């Protein structure tokens, strides 16, 4: 959601929408939406002015406000030019780093521009980002499910048969109506 001033004056609206795959046993859980206001999201500060907003999970003992079905960490990381920040990716978690804007070295690879993604090894590793310019990252990781994935549009299930049933249920109105 945006602020009242944006409604009045307009401007550039930036957002990202994330969908999290659930294990088979939780796939048919009722959907949920959480509103998290800026003041509800705790922050971890780094030495030279950079910081990470802890949306979900835990970072350096600080717990995020979002509730999740499975163990998930989501950090909105802002890194000042010239600063290096380090985060530990838990072993056994799938990890992705989204560069929303900026430029820097992620571990040993250059990450530059807007809307770039890097997938990390699930063995657990240090996430080290050295900003060449002011940068914004989303760091997302979650416990590996280790189940097959079948997807079609917004539907994610484990098999093609489950996927066909989900689409049929949707068309029949069993998932609610807008």
SULTA-V792719 format. One record per residue. RES is the residue in one letter. SS is DSSP state (H for helix, E for strand, - for the rest). PHI is phi in whole degrees, -180 to 180 (* if undefined). D_FIRST is the distance of its C-alpha to the first C-alpha in whole Angstrom. Layout:
((RES,SS,PHI,D_FIRST) (RES,SS,PHI,D_FIRST))
This chain:
((X,-,*,0) (X,-,-111,4) (X,-,-83,7) (X,H,-58,10) (X,H,-60,12) (X,H,-64,10) (X,H,-61,10) (X,H,-73,14) (X,H,-102,15) (X,-,77,13) (X,-,139,14) (X,-,-85,13) (X,-,-110,10) (X,-,-113,10) (X,-,-155,9) (X,-,-138,12) (X,-,-115,12) (X,-,-116,15) (X,-,-117,17) (X,-,-112,20) (X,-,-71,24) (X,-,-108,25) (X,-,-63,29) (X,H,-46,31) (X,H,-65,31) (X,H,-111,28) (X,-,-59,27) (X,-,-97,27) (X,-,-62,25) (X,-,-59,23) (X,-,-64,19) (X,-,-143,16) (X,-,-130,13) (X,-,-125,12) (X,-,-93,9) (X,-,-120,10) (X,-,-85,9) (X,H,-48,11) (X,H,-70,14) (X,H,-89,15) (X,-,-99,15) (X,E,-72,19) (X,E,-130,20) (X,E,-110,23) (X,E,-93,25) (X,-,-104,28) (X,-,-56,31) (X,-,-110,30) (X,-,105,26) (X,-,-78,24) (X,E,-158,22) (X,E,-128,20) (X,E,-89,17) (X,E,-93,18) (X,E,-81,16) (X,E,-139,18) (X,-,82,22) (X,E,-147,24) (X,E,-138,25) (X,-,50,28) (X,-,83,28) (X,E,-99,25) (X,E,-99,23) (X,-,-77,19) (X,-,-84,17) (X,-,-74,16) (X,-,-96,19) (X,-,-132,20) (X,-,-74,23) (X,-,-131,25) (X,-,-61,25) (X,E,-139,23) (X,E,-114,22) (X,E,-140,19) (X,E,-124,19) (X,E,-96,17) (X,E,-109,20) (X,E,-115,20) (X,E,-119,24) (X,-,-74,26) (X,-,-53,28) (X,-,89,32) (X,-,-95,30) (X,E,-117,31) (X,E,-118,29) (X,E,-129,30) (X,E,-132,28) (X,E,-98,30) (X,-,-86,29) (X,-,-65,31) (X,-,-64,34) (X,-,84,33) (X,E,-103,30) (X,E,-80,28) (X,E,-129,27) (X,E,-130,24) (X,E,-117,23) (X,E,-102,21) (X,E,-89,21) (X,E,-79,18) (X,E,-165,20) (X,E,120,24) (X,E,-161,27) (X,E,178,29) (X,E,-99,32) (X,E,-100,30) (X,-,53,33) (X,-,-113,36) (X,E,-113,34) (X,E,-77,32) (X,E,-124,29) (X,E,-145,28) (X,E,110,25) (X,E,-124,22) (X,E,57,20) (X,E,-106,24) (X,E,-132,24) (X,E,-128,27) (X,E,-101,28) (X,E,-107,30) (X,-,-67,33) (X,-,-77,33) (X,-,-71,36) (X,-,89,34) (X,-,-153,34) (X,E,-75,33) (X,E,-99,30) (X,E,-118,31) (X,E,-122,29) (X,E,-108,31) (X,E,-78,29) (X,E,-84,30) (X,E,-144,28) (X,E,-51,24) (X,E,-136,22) (X,E,-126,19) (X,E,-125,20) (X,E,-116,18) (X,E,-109,21) (X,E,-129,21) (X,E,-145,24) (X,E,-150,25) (X,E,-59,29) (X,-,-63,30) (X,-,-87,31) (X,-,58,34) (X,-,-129,34) (X,-,-65,34) (X,-,-125,31) (X,E,-126,31) (X,E,-135,28) (X,E,-155,27) (X,-,56,24) (X,-,-84,21) (X,E,-95,24) (X,E,-133,26) (X,E,-131,29) (X,-,-101,32) (X,-,-134,35) (X,H,-63,35) (X,H,-64,36) (X,H,-63,33) (X,H,-64,31) (X,H,-61,33) (X,H,-66,33) (X,H,-63,29) (X,H,-64,29) (X,H,-62,32) (X,H,-61,30) (X,H,-62,27) (X,H,-63,29) (X,-,-84,31) (X,-,82,27) (X,-,-76,28) (X,-,-106,24) (X,-,95,23) (X,-,-132,22) (X,-,-96,19))
